[in-house]
Amino acid sequence: MIGISKPSLLLVLAALISSGTAFISLAPCKQVSGIDNFNVTSYLGVWYEYSNMFEFFEIGGKCIRANYTEREDGKIGVKNEQVNEWFSNYVSVSGTATPADPSNPNKAELIVSFTDFSTSFANKLGQNGRANYIVADTDYSTYSLVYSCTKIWFASKESLWVLTRDQKPVQSIVDTAYQKARDLGLPVDSLSKTNQDGCDALPTQ
């Protein structure tokens, strides 16, 4: 995934804030909770990105998916994959996920960490152990709503992903996920659909 230098990131943030873009805000982060009694085993496997809010690390990406696996050390293995829109090449990055609160591992609030700057800039800028992957709702078999909000100096950056088990889900699943997101007060109107066409470069699962 594409890296962004710190000076470039600062310029982008300044431009987005001054333009009034919805997902960069001077308001504090919303209080969004992860679901209780989170069944990690049922959540593992492949999820495709149906839609999301703008993310720096997904610039130029399509066919985006994530694969969550069980690791021997007790952490969740994370592999994010995409195809570059411009060069049609396959790109992936691997990391781990751990409970944000080790004393409450069944709460769907996780800290996802990568070694690549562009995919973990929120942690680099100082999340101080706060969850950056909050499963606000999921039925485990068709959709998942993942939320995050990052404090960036004097501003906040919201993130929202609608994930689906099927690469191209039926409309009823999408409608259910979006309605649930609205019920939870999540920024549905800022979502953009992810291109899931022309994905031959993705490895076969």
Secondary structure by P-SEA (a helix, b strand, c coil): cccccaaaaaaaaaaaaaacccccccccccccccccccccccccccccccccccccccccccccbbbbbbccccbbbbbbbbbbccccccccccccccccccccccccbbbbbbccccccccccccccccccccccccccccbbbbbbbbbcccbbbbbbbbccccccccaaaaaaaaaaaaaaccccccccccccccccccccc
